Amino acid sequence: MKKSLVKITAFLALTALFIGGCNSSKQVVDISDEEKVAFAQSEGDTIDISNEKTEYEITIIEPGFNIWLSSIARPEGYYSQSFMENRNQIFVTNWNIRVLQPQTYNSGLYQLRIDYEANTDYGYEVNYKLYNYFIYFQRKYGQRLGPFVPRI
């Protein structure tokens, strides 16, 4: 009995070291000088995204986002619509959880709930801009809205 307890303890210790080692090598998001310029903008950019077919409208008011979108983000066509829809669903879910918990998350960052239905086809442009806003937001404010490192 004592041998198996020692083996289990040794296994758990090795597992803890392995898991701890994985966590300690978290990737740090590198922010380029161009991104720092976009993040430092103080004038509000406003981007309206609308589609008459589905009758939705998204307005993003974020200083520097338009500059970031046009100069740093991957160009339209780089990601497939299904890729962005999947990521947007994860990001929106986590965003909305944070909106509902202002005592836990910064209510200055998470102000309004986002209505995003997984089974609605919002089209490529909306998914592209929403996906890139989430990447911009996470990189600028050091947030994580999912299990993915927010990369460009």
Secondary structure, 3 states (H helix, E strand, C coil): CHHHHHHHHHHHHHHHHHHHHHHHCCCCCCCCHHHHHHHCCCCCCEEEEEECCCCEEEEEECCCHHHHHHHCCCCCCCCCHHHHHHHHHHHHHHHHHHHCCCCCCCCCCCCCCCCCCCCCCCCHHHHHHHHHHHHHHHHHHCCCCCCCCCCC
